[in-house]
Amino acid sequence: MTRKQQIEQALQAAFAPSVLDVVDDSERHRGHGGYQEGGESHFNVKMRARALAGLTRIKQHRAVHAALGADLVAQIHALSLDLAAD
């Protein structure tokens, strides 16, 4: 399973989002720090989920990181999050 699939699966399970778009943006970072040959090092995530309602931006980000787990987060160099409640 790819990292992108792992991210999608973890976020679906934790938040049941109405919108989930995970984009592997690694190729745009070729030659920069953290780039890994083959990609899967830089991701952009757009998610809309009722479960995020009432959470501050920091708590939303912490919730996403917790849902992904420390092992998966450690494998990702950059994770850009566009989060909102529906």
N, C-alpha and C positions, 0 to 999 in steps of 0.2 A: 504494500500500500504506500502511495506517495505521501509526502508531508502535506501536500494540499488536501488530499483525501482525508488524512488524519485530522487536519484542522476542521474541515467541513463536518466530519462525523462527530467530533467532540462538541462543536458548537451547536449542531442540530440536537444532540442528546441533552445538552445542558440548558438550552434556551428556547428550543422549538421556534426559531425565528420565522417571521413572515417574509423577510428578505435576507438572503445570505449570498454574498458574492465574494469569493476568495480568488485573488489574482496573484499568480507567481510573477513578480516584477523583477526577478533576479537578473535577467539579461540586460536590463537598463543599468545595472551596477557592475557590469564586467570591468575588471581592472581596478575596482575600488576595494577598500578593506571589507572583509567579510564575504566577498563573492566566493562561491564554491562552484567548481566545474560541474556542469550538469544542472545548475540552477537549484531551486528550492532553498534559497537562503534569504530572500527578501519577499515579503508578502504584503499585499494591501487587502484588508478585510472591510467590507461594508455589511453591517448587520442591523436589522430592525427587529426588536423583540419586546414583547410586553413585559418580560421578566426584568428588563432594564429600567422600568418605570420607577421613579423615586430615588434612583441611585445617582450620586454625583458622578462626574466624569471619571474621577480617580477610582471610585468604587466599581464603575462599569469596566474599566480597564483591568482592575484587579480580578474581577469576576471572570473575565475572558482568560486571563493568564492562569487562573486556578482551574478553569474548565479544560484548558489545553494540557496542563500538567507541566511540572518542572523539566521532565526529560525532553518533551517536544519543544518547549520554549528554548531550552539550551541548544537545540539544533538549528534554531532560526537566528540569523544575524539581525534582521530588521522586520518588525511587525507594525505596520501602520493601521490604525483602527479608526473607522468612521462608524460610530455607534449612536443609536437613538432608540427610544422606546416607541412602540406604535401607539 
